């Protein structure tokens, strides 16, 4: 029987976390799915971790290390489901995730749409419920996702959408937003008001490895991804997004990375990133963050 959902997990050297993610898929109350695991050049026991599950719906593929956008695109090529979902190897679905999606899809009569549920972040003993999208237009949805974390694990795409749009393999960060905004320029989004996913924050996250060898290369790659989206889709985005939005996003991203640099004791880099944030666009809405970061830089100087 053809699977109704294809779930794609890219993974790299996280075998223990991966087993938790796989278990969350195997535990789904809705059962017509396939799980596609793309091992992005792992050197740990990832293969053994996957093979410890005997469920025939799990499919494992290995590729040389090429980052997760390439892995996700390979998963899309392998997918047989009518609708395609994504899950990172360190996150999980609640056991009703696919059932909630399926009921919404059949209620809508199987549309070529993007469906979205809600997610909760877990960090040590802290839990945060991220906002739902409450708008009803393409303009509102695009602005919402430019201002809020996408949460790729919440999204479910009709396969036809991902035949037209793929992850851009140039970008190490912002690739989820880059894809989703392009999709939203062509297709509608349906928000489902249920929290069905958990996003885990932990010490192995990629954001904790932004500044290897004190390099700003990953930060600049992130900035280039933002700028590329607005350059590539300039004509259509100008109709729905304020003209100053790109500089606002660049400024916020530099600021976010400055805070990450401080947390990783890269104080000199934090100062550089702070200056880049201010030069990209000074914003009164970021005043509190400016003050907080300035104090942190002074304290840790």
VOBA-1610 file (N, C-alpha, C; in pm, whole numbers, padded with zeros to 5 digits, always signed):
BEGIN
Unk+00084-00120+00000Unk+00000+00000+00000Unk+00087+00124+00000Unk+00053+00219-00084Unk+00129+00343-00090Unk+00111+00422+00039Unk+00219+00472+00097Unk+00206+00550+00220Unk+00137+00683+00194Unk+00059+00728+00290Unk-00007+00857+00276Unk+00089+00970+00312Unk+00170+00946+00414Unk+00270+01044+00456Unk+00410+00988+00438Unk+00499+01072+00391Unk+00643+01043+00394Unk+00706+01138+00495Unk+00781+01084+00588Unk+00849+01165+00688Unk+00999+01154+00663Unk+01065+01268+00651Unk+01207+01270+00617Unk+01288+01320+00736Unk+01385+01239+00779Unk+01476+01278+00886Unk+01619+01280+00831Unk+01683+01397+00820Unk+01826+01401+00792Unk+01902+01385+00923Unk+02014+01318+00922Unk+02086+01298+01048Unk+02236+01293+01025Unk+02310+01337+01127Unk+02456+01336+01120Unk+02513+01321+01260Unk+02565+01203+01290Unk+02636+01177+01416Unk+02554+01209+01542Unk+02429+01168+01542Unk+02344+01188+01659Unk+02262+01062+01684Unk+02326+00950+01692Unk+02254+00823+01697Unk+02159+00813+01816Unk+02201+00863+01931Unk+02115+00852+02050Unk+01991+00938+02034Unk+02010+01062+01991Unk+01895+01150+01969Unk+01806+01096+01857Unk+01868+01043+01754Unk+01793+00989+01640Unk+01695+00881+01684Unk+01738+00792+01774Unk+01649+00684+01818Unk+01523+00739+01885Unk+01537+00850+01957Unk+01419+00912+02017Unk+01326+00966+01909Unk+01381+01028+01806Unk+01299+01081+01697Unk+01227+00968+01623Unk+01299+00861+01593Unk+01238+00746+01524Unk+01125+00688+01608Unk+01150+00673+01736Unk+01047+00617+01826Unk+00920+00701+01821Unk+00934+00832+01810Unk+00815+00919+01805Unk+00735+00898+01678Unk+00802+00857+01570Unk+00731+00827+01445Unk+00664+00690+01453Unk+00739+00592+01501Unk+00685+00456+01514Unk+00564+00454+01606Unk+00557+00547+01700Unk+00449+00551+01799Unk+00325+00626+01750Unk+00324+00670+01626Unk+00210+00746+01576Unk+00081+00662+01576Unk-00028+00727+01615Unk-00157+00658+01614Unk-00207+00636+01472Unk-00170+00726+01380Unk-00202+00706+01238Unk-00087+00625+01177Unk-00120+00518+01104Unk-00017+00419+01072Unk+00027+00413+00926Unk-00038+00485+00835Unk-00003+00474+00694Unk+00105+00577+00658Unk+00228+00544+00691Unk+00339+00635+00668Unk+00464+00556+00630Unk+00559+00627+00575Unk+00694+00575+00556Unk+00792+00674+00618Unk+00897+00623+00676Unk+01000+00707+00734Unk+01127+00692+00650Unk+01177+00806+00602Unk+01297+00807+00519Unk+01409+00875+00599Unk+01510+00798+00633Unk+01623+00852+00710Unk+01742+00868+00616Unk+01789+00991+00603Unk+01906+01019+00520Unk+02024+01043+00612Unk+02115+00948+00614Unk+02236+00957+00696Unk+02338+01042+00620Unk+02362+01162+00672Unk+02449+01259+00603Unk+02594+01241+00647Unk+02648+01125+00611Unk+02790+01100+00634Unk+02828+01077+00778Unk+02742+01014+00856Unk+02773+00990+00997Unk+02891+00895+01012Unk+02969+00918+01118Unk+03082+00831+01149Unk+03062+00760+01283Unk+02944+00777+01343Unk+02913+00706+01468Unk+02832+00580+01434Unk+02752+00531+01527Unk+02676+00408+01504Unk+02534+00435+01458Unk+02517+00537+01373Unk+02384+00574+01325Unk+02315+00458+01253Unk+02387+00390+01165Unk+02326+00278+01091Unk+02273+00172+01188Unk+02352+00138+01288Unk+02309+00038+01386Unk+02188+00086+01465Unk+02185+00216+01494Unk+02071+00272+01567Unk+01943+00255+01486Unk+01952+00282+01355Unk+01834+00267+01268Unk+01795+00121+01256Unk+01894+00033+01239Unk+01865-00109+01219Unk+01815-00178+01346Unk+01824-00108+01460Unk+01768-00165+01582Unk+01615-00162+01580Unk+01558-00083+01486Unk+01414-00082+01465Unk+01381-00178+01351Unk+01283-00262+01373Unk+01249-00364+01273Unk+01126-00328+01190Unk+01075-00208+01207Unk+00955-00167+01135Unk+00985-00154+00985Unk+00908-00223+00903Unk+00933-00225+00758Unk+00907-00090+00692Unk+00843+00000+00762Unk+00814+00133+00705Unk+00932+00228+00714Unk+01040+00184+00777Unk+01160+00267+00793Unk+01260+00236+00681Unk+01303+00340+00611Unk+01397+00325+00500Unk+01522+00409+00530Unk+01637+00347+00518Unk+01765+00412+00550Unk+01848+00432+00424Unk+01903+00552+00408Unk+01991+00583+00295Unk+02113+00659+00347Unk+02228+00626+00293Unk+02353+00692+00333Unk+02401+00780+00218Unk+02454+00898+00253Unk+02520+00983+00155Unk+02648+01040+00218Unk+02744+01078+00136Unk+02860+01149+00187Unk+02814+01282+00245Unk+02885+01329+00346Unk+02843+01449+00419Unk+02826+01568+00325Unk+02705+01621+00319Unk+02676+01731+00227Unk+02578+01832+00287Unk+02555+01824+00418Unk+02465+01912+00493Unk+02318+01872+00471Unk+02234+01925+00561Unk+02098+01872+00571Unk+02005+01911+00455Unk+02031+02023+00386Unk+01944+02057+00273Unk+01958+01954+00162Unk+02081+01913+00135Unk+02102+01807+00036Unk+02035+01678+00082Unk+02048+01648+00211Unk+01986+01526+00265Unk+01834+01533+00253Unk+01775+01645+00287Unk+01630+01658+00276Unk+01584+01646+00131Unk+01658+01707+00038Unk+01621+01697-00103Unk+01629+01553-00152Unk+01728+01479-00103Unk+01736+01337-00139Unk+01615+01263-00083Unk+01575+01298+00038Unk+01456+01236+00096Unk+01331+01265+00015Unk+01320+01388-00035Unk+01205+01425-00119Unk+01203+01338-00245Unk+01320+01316-00304Unk+01329+01232-00425Unk+01285+01089-00397Unk+01311+01040-00277Unk+01276+00902-00242Unk+01131+00888-00196Unk+01066+00998-00162Unk+00934+00993-00098Unk+00826+00942-00192Unk+00739+00856-00137Unk+00626+00802-00212Unk+00492+00856-00162Unk+00491+00925-00051Unk+00367+00970+00009Unk+00302+01086-00064Unk+00172+01099-00047Unk+00101+01211-00108Unk+00136+01342-00038Unk+00163+01332+00092Unk+00205+01448+00170Unk+00339+01418+00236Unk+00425+01521+00242Unk+00561+01503+00289Unk+00585+01590+00413Unk+00638+01526+00517Unk+00668+01594+00643Unk+00818+01583+00672Unk+00864+01668+00762Unk+01005+01667+00800Unk+01018+01661+00951Unk+01124+01596+00996Unk+01154+01589+01138Unk+01305+01589+01153Unk+01358+01678+01236Unk+01501+01677+01263Unk+01533+01567+01363Unk+01658+01521+01362Unk+01693+01404+01442Unk+01692+01430+01592Unk+01683+01557+01633Unk+01682+01588+01776Unk+01545+01633+01826Unk+01443+01626+01741Unk+01307+01666+01779Unk+01214+01545+01774Unk+01090+01564+01820Unk+00995+01451+01820Unk+00854+01499+01783Unk+00777+01404+01732Unk+00633+01422+01715Unk+00562+01366+01838Unk+00456+01432+01880Unk+00364+01368+01973Unk+00288+01261+01896Unk+00232+01162+01965Unk+00180+01045+01893Unk+00053+01071+01812Unk-00004+01192+01823Unk-00122+01225+01742Unk-00089+01314+01622Unk+00038+01340+01599Unk+00077+01437+01496Unk+00019+01404+01359Unk+00044+01285+01309Unk-00004+01248+01176Unk-00156+01236+01172Unk-00216+01191+01280Unk-00362+01179+01285Unk-00427+01316+01275Unk-00372+01414+01346Unk-00423+01552+01339Unk-00411+01606+01196Unk-00297+01582+01135Unk-00278+01627+00996Unk-00377+01558+00902Unk-00389+01427+00915Unk-00476+01351+00825Unk-00621+01400+00833Unk-00671+01421+00953Unk-00809+01467+00969Unk-00830+01605+00908Unk-00730+01692+00921Unk-00741+01825+00861Unk-00738+01817+00708Unk-00655+01729+00657Unk-00642+01714+00511Unk-00770+01661+00448Unk-00827+01557+00507Unk-00949+01501+00448Unk-01067+01597+00463Unk-01067+01675+00571Unk-01172+01775+00589Unk-01164+01881+00480Unk-01043+01911+00435Unk-01021+02010+00329Unk-01031+01947+00189Unk-01060+01818+00184Unk-01074+01745+00057Unk-00942+01737-00019Unk-00835+01704+00052Unk-00706+01670-00006Unk-00647+01781-00094Unk-00634+01901-00042Unk-00587+02013-00125Unk-00435+02013-00145Unk-00392+02083-00249Unk-00248+02106-00269Unk-00213+02229-00185Unk-00185+02203-00060Unk-00160+02307+00039Unk-00044+02268+00129Unk-00003+02365+00211Unk+00090+02340+00320Unk+00008+02339+00448Unk+00021+02234+00527Unk-00048+02228+00656Unk+00056+02248+00767Unk+00011+02314+00873Unk+00101+02341+00985Unk+00030+02317+01118Unk+00100+02246+01208Unk+00051+02231+01345Unk+00132+02328+01433Unk+00128+02308+01565Unk+00204+02392+01656Unk+00314+02313+01724Unk+00409+02385+01786Unk+00517+02316+01855Unk+00554+02385+01985Unk+00612+02305+02073Unk+00656+02351+02204Unk+00806+02329+02215Unk+00879+02433+02257Unk+01023+02420+02280Unk+01049+02369+02421Unk+01141+02276+02434Unk+01187+02227+02564Unk+01334+02263+02580Unk+01367+02329+02690Unk+01506+02360+02721Unk+01529+02345+02870Unk+01602+02241+02906Unk+01624+02205+03047Unk+01486+02193+03113Unk+01453+02283+03206Unk+01323+02274+03273Unk+01223+02377+03222Unk+01253+02439+03110Unk+01169+02546+03057Unk+01095+02498+02932Unk+00966+02532+02923Unk+00886+02498+02806Unk+00821+02624+02751Unk+00825+02640+02619Unk+00767+02758+02553Unk+00675+02712+02441Unk+00551+02756+02442Unk+00457+02727+02334Unk+00471+02836+02227Unk+00509+02797+02109Unk+00530+02895+02002Unk+00396+02932+01938Unk+00387+03053+01881Unk+00257+03102+01834Unk+00203+03030+01712Unk+00072+03021+01706Unk+00003+02976+01586Unk-00008+03093+01489Unk-00028+03061+01363Unk-00058+03163+01262Unk-00209+03180+01256Unk-00256+03303+01274Unk-00400+03328+01277Unk-00450+03409+01156Unk-00364+03438+01062Unk-00407+03517+00947Unk-00483+03436+00844Unk-00522+03503+00737Unk-00597+03434+00631Unk-00557+03481+00492Unk-00433+03531+00478Unk-00389+03575+00346Unk-00241+03541+00328Unk-00198+03536+00202Unk-00057+03507+00173Unk+00033+03613+00232Unk-00010+03739+00226Unk+00071+03848+00280Unk+00093+03828+00430Unk-00014+03795+00500Unk-00002+03777+00645Unk+00086+03657+00679Unk+00072+03548+00604Unk+00151+03429+00636Unk+00299+03452+00611Unk+00333+03521+00504Unk+00473+03547+00473Unk+00536+03635+00580Unk+00468+03740+00619Unk+00520+03827+00724Unk+00531+03753+00857Unk+00436+03666+00885Unk+00440+03587+01010Unk+00565+03501+01015Unk+00596+03431+00908Unk+00709+03337+00910Unk+00844+03407+00893Unk+00843+03531+00846Unk+00967+03607+00849Unk+00999+03654+00990Unk+00896+03665+01073Unk+00913+03714+01210Unk+00916+03604+01315Unk+00879+03482+01278Unk+00869+03373+01375Unk+00941+03249+01324Unk+00991+03170+01417Unk+01058+03046+01382Unk+00963+02954+01305Unk+01011+02901+01194Unk+00927+02816+01108Unk+00888+02687+01179Unk+00987+02615+01232Unk+00959+02484+01289Unk+00926+02385+01178Unk+01030+02340+01106Unk+01008+02255+00989Unk+00931+02129+01024Unk+00942+02083+01149Unk+00873+01962+01192Unk+00722+01980+01202Unk+00675+02104+01201Unk+00530+02131+01207Unk+00465+02129+01070Unk+00545+02131+00964Unk+00494+02152+00829Unk+00470+02021+00754Unk+00366+02022+00673Unk+00331+01907+00590Unk+00296+01960+00451Unk+00370+01918+00350Unk+00356+01971+00214Unk+00293+01866+00123Unk+00195+01908+00043Unk+00152+01820-00066Unk+00272+01795-00156Unk+00286+01673-00205Unk+00402+01637-00284Unk+00422+01727-00407Unk+00312+01779-00463Unk+00324+01864-00581Unk+00399+01993-00552Unk+00388+02040-00428Unk+00457+02164-00390Unk+00608+02142-00392Unk+00652+02027-00342Unk+00795+01999-00334Unk+00852+01946-00465Unk+00768+01926-00564Unk+00820+01902-00699Unk+00866+02034-00761Unk+00804+02142-00718Unk+00838+02275-00771Unk+00948+02342-00689Unk+00943+02324-00557Unk+01036+02393-00468Unk+01119+02292-00388Unk+01250+02315-00381Unk+01340+02232-00302Unk+01418+02321-00205Unk+01486+02256-00110Unk+01575+02329-00021Unk+01696+02378-00102Unk+01737+02501-00078Unk+01853+02557-00147Unk+01979+02510-00073Unk+02060+02429-00140Unk+02172+02364-00074Unk+02288+02459-00043Unk+02280+02583-00088Unk+02387+02678-00057Unk+02385+02724+00088Unk+02268+02713+00152Unk+02253+02778+00282Unk+02261+02680+00398Unk+02345+02713+00495Unk+02362+02630+00615Unk+02259+02667+00722Unk+02205+02787+00713Unk+02103+02836+00804Unk+01997+02909+00722Unk+01878+02927+00780Unk+01768+03000+00715Unk+01707+02921+00599Unk+01756+02798+00575Unk+01707+02723+00460Unk+01560+02686+00472Unk+01511+02664+00595Unk+01370+02631+00615Unk+01281+02749+00577Unk+01319+02868+00626Unk+01241+02988+00594Unk+01251+03020+00445Unk+01368+03004+00389Unk+01391+03031+00247Unk+01295+02945+00162Unk+01285+02816+00197Unk+01194+02727+00125Unk+01048+02766+00147Unk+01011+02785+00272Unk+00870+02809+00304Unk+00819+02937+00240Unk+00896+03044+00244Unk+00850+03170+00184Unk+00830+03153+00034Unk+00920+03083-00033Unk+00902+03058-00176Unk+00775+02978-00202Unk+00749+02880-00117Unk+00628+02800-00132Unk+00502+02885-00109Unk+00508+02972-00009Unk+00390+03053+00025Unk+00359+03158-00082Unk+00456+03189-00164Unk+00429+03279-00276Unk+00346+03211-00384Unk+00339+03076-00379Unk+00266+02999-00481Unk+00150+02917-00426Unk+00154+02885-00295Unk+00054+02794-00240Unk+00003+02846-00106Unk-00115+02800-00067Unk-00177+02844+00057Unk-00131+02759+00176Unk-00142+02821+00293Unk-00110+02751+00418Unk-00235+02736+00502Unk-00249+02619+00564Unk-00361+02589+00653Unk-00304+02562+00793Unk-00335+02651+00887Unk-00290+02632+01025Unk-00387+02541+01100Unk-00333+02443+01171Unk-00411+02354+01256Unk-00377+02389+01401Unk-00479+02415+01481Unk-00455+02469+01614Unk-00441+02360+01720Unk-00337+02276+01697Unk-00301+02173+01793Unk-00149+02171+01804Unk-00099+02157+01927Unk+00044+02139+01947Unk+00075+01991+01933Unk+00156+01956+01833Unk+00183+01815+01806Unk+00332+01783+01794Unk+00418+01881+01816Unk+00562+01859+01801Unk+00639+01920+01918Unk+00754+01862+01946Unk+00842+01917+02049Unk+00978+01946+01985Unk+01023+02068+02008Unk+01153+02115+01961Unk+01247+02121+02082Unk+01354+02043+02078Unk+01446+02036+02190Unk+01566+02128+02168Unk+01596+02210+02268Unk+01718+02291+02268Unk+01820+02219+02357Unk+01943+02202+02305Unk+02042+02123+02379Unk+02182+02163+02334Unk+02282+02112+02402Unk+02420+02156+02380Unk+02478+02108+02248Unk+02415+02010+02182Unk+02468+01962+02054Unk+02410+02036+01934Unk+02328+02136+01958Unk+02263+02207+01848Unk+02366+02279+01761Unk+02331+02294+01634Unk+02422+02361+01541Unk+02454+02504+01579Unk+02361+02572+01648Unk+02385+02710+01687Unk+02500+02721+01787Unk+02537+02610+01849Unk+02649+02610+01942Unk+02783+02589+01872Unk+02779+02576+01739Unk+02902+02558+01661Unk+02913+02662+01551Unk+02860+02780+01577Unk+02860+02886+01476Unk+02999+02941+01448Unk+03083+02941+01550Unk+03208+03017+01541Unk+03331+02929+01555Unk+03332+02820+01481Unk+03450+02732+01480Unk+03570+02811+01428Unk+03681+02803+01501Unk+03804+02877+01466Unk+03781+03028+01459Unk+03686+03075+01540Unk+03656+03219+01546Unk+03615+03276+01411Unk+03560+03193+01324Unk+03520+03236+01191Unk+03377+03288+01191Unk+03353+03390+01107Unk+03218+03443+01088Unk+03151+03384+00965Unk+03209+03278+00908Unk+03161+03229+00780Unk+03016+03181+00786Unk+02978+03111+00895Unk+02841+03061+00904Unk+02743+03177+00924Unk+02784+03278+00998Unk+02699+03396+01013Unk+02677+03463+00878Unk+02784+03482+00803Unk+02771+03549+00673Unk+02690+03464+00576Unk+02701+03331+00586Unk+02619+03244+00502Unk+02471+03264+00535Unk+02441+03280+00663Unk+02303+03305+00706Unk+02253+03437+00649Unk+02335+03541+00657Unk+02297+03673+00605Unk+02275+03666+00454Unk+02364+03595+00385Unk+02351+03582+00239Unk+02222+03511+00200Unk+02181+03413+00281Unk+02055+03342+00254Unk+01936+03437+00262Unk+01935+03521+00363Unk+01827+03620+00378Unk+01826+03714+00257Unk+01942+03766+00224Unk+01952+03860+00113Unk+01916+03795-00020Unk+01954+03669-00036Unk+01923+03597-00161Unk+01772+03582-00180Unk+01701+03548-00072Unk+01556+03532-00082Unk+01492+03660-00133Unk+01532+03772-00076Unk+01472+03900-00116Unk+01518+03945-00254Unk+01636+03904-00293Unk+01683+03937-00429Unk+01613+03851-00533Unk+01606+03720-00506Unk+01547+03627-00602Unk+01398+03651-00621Unk+01329+03677-00510Unk+01183+03696-00515Unk+01145+03842-00496Unk+01234+03931-00539Unk+01217+04073-00513Unk+01082+04127-00559Unk+01045+04098-00683Unk+00922+04155-00739Unk+00799+04110-00662Unk+00791+03982-00628Unk+00672+03932-00557Unk+00674+03969-00409Unk+00790+03965-00347Unk+00797+03999-00205Unk+00768+04148-00180Unk+00807+04232-00274Unk+00781+04375-00258Unk+00633+04407-00249Unk+00549+04317-00299Unk+00404+04339-00294Unk+00344+04305-00159Unk+00417+04226-00078Unk+00359+04179+00048Unk+00442+04211+00172Unk+00567+04253+00152Unk+00657+04277+00265Unk+00710+04420+00258Unk+00718+04491+00370Unk+00774+04627+00370Unk+00915+04629+00313Unk+00950+04736+00244Unk+01079+04745+00174Unk+01197+04731+00270Unk+01181+04779+00394Unk+01293+04775+00489Unk+01308+04641+00560Unk+01223+04544+00526Unk+01221+04417+00599Unk+01353+04342+00590Unk+01415+04341+00474Unk+01538+04263+00458Unk+01647+04316+00551Unk+01663+04448+00561Unk+01765+04505+00649Unk+01730+04480+00795Unk+01601+04480+00827Unk+01557+04449+00963Unk+01594+04307+01000Unk+01571+04213+00909Unk+01603+04072+00936Unk+01754+04052+00949Unk+01830+04119+00865Unk+01976+04109+00871Unk+02027+04162+01004Unk+01974+04276+01046Unk+02014+04335+01174Unk+01982+04242+01290Unk+01862+04185+01290Unk+01822+04093+01396Unk+01909+03969+01397Unk+01945+03918+01279Unk+02026+03797+01273Unk+02167+03822+01327Unk+02227+03936+01290Unk+02357+03970+01346Unk+02349+03979+01498Unk+02240+04037+01547Unk+02222+04052+01691Unk+02207+03915+01759Unk+02127+03827+01698Unk+02111+03690+01752Unk+02246+03619+01762Unk+02325+03633+01657Unk+02455+03567+01656Unk+02552+03631+01755Unk+02535+03760+01780Unk+02617+03826+01882Unk+02588+03767+02019Unk+02462+03744+02048Unk+02427+03679+02176Unk+02484+03537+02183Unk+02480+03466+02070Unk+02538+03331+02067Unk+02689+03337+02092Unk+02754+03437+02034Unk+02899+03452+02053Unk+02932+03477+02200Unk+02853+03560+02265Unk+02873+03586+02408Unk+02859+03457+02488Unk+02755+03378+02455Unk+02732+03254+02529Unk+02845+03154+02508Unk+02916+03166+02396Unk+03028+03077+02366Unk+03163+03140+02402Unk+03156+03250+02478Unk+03275+03321+02527Unk+03360+03376+02413Unk+03295+03412+02303Unk+03363+03475+02190Unk+03331+03625+02194Unk+03387+03693+02293Unk+03348+03832+02319Unk+03390+03929+02209Unk+03507+03908+02151Unk+03552+03993+02042Unk+03458+03979+01922Unk+03420+03857+01889Unk+03326+03834+01779Unk+03191+03897+01810Unk+03149+03892+01934Unk+03022+03952+01973Unk+03022+04102+01944Unk+03132+04167+01973Unk+03141+04311+01945Unk+03134+04339+01795Unk+03203+04257+01717Unk+03200+04273+01571Unk+03057+04256+01519Unk+02988+04154+01567Unk+02852+04127+01522Unk+02755+04236+01567Unk+02778+04290+01685Unk+02694+04400+01734Unk+02707+04520+01642Unk+02829+04553+01603Unk+02849+04667+01512Unk+02784+04641+01376Unk+02792+04516+01328Unk+02730+04484+01201Unk+02578+04496+01209Unk+02522+04457+01324Unk+02377+04470+01344Unk+02335+04616+01337Unk+02408+04702+01404Unk+02373+04844+01406Unk+02389+04908+01268Unk+02490+04865+01193Unk+02511+04923+01060Unk+02409+04873+00959Unk+02355+04752+00980Unk+02254+04699+00888Unk+02124+04778+00899Unk+02080+04800+01023Unk+01960+04881+01046Unk+01941+04900+01196Unk+01946+05025+01240Unk+01916+05054+01380Unk+01765+05057+01396Unk+01714+04990+01501Unk+01570+04981+01519Unk+01533+05005+01664Unk+01436+05090+01687Unk+01389+05117+01822Unk+01330+04991+01885Unk+01274+04903+01802Unk+01213+04780+01854Unk+01317+04685+01913Unk+01445+04706+01878Unk+01553+04621+01929Unk+01630+04687+02042Unk+01580+04800+02091Unk+01653+04877+02192Unk+01685+04794+02316Unk+01587+04718+02363Unk+01610+04636+02482Unk+01723+04536+02458Unk+01725+04475+02340Unk+01831+04379+02307Unk+01966+04449+02297Unk+01968+04570+02239Unk+02093+04646+02231Unk+02151+04670+02370Unk+02066+04714+02459Unk+02110+04745+02595Unk+02160+04619+02666Unk+02085+04511+02654Unk+02123+04386+02719Unk+02257+04337+02666Unk+02273+04340+02534Unk+02399+04293+02475Unk+02515+04383+02515Unk+02493+04514+02516Unk+02598+04608+02557Unk+02645+04578+02697Unk+02552+04553+02787Unk+02587+04523+02926Unk+02667+04393+02935Unk+02625+04292+02858Unk+02697+04164+02859Unk+02839+04180+02808Unk+02856+04260+02703Unk+02989+04283+02647Unk+03078+04356+02749Unk+03020+04454+02818Unk+03097+04529+02919Unk+03136+04439+03036Unk+03041+04357+03080Unk+03067+04268+03193Unk+03176+04166+03160Unk+03173+04115+03037Unk+03264+04008+03000Unk+03392+04059+02933Unk+03405+04191+02925Unk+03523+04250+02860Unk+03651+04219+02939
//
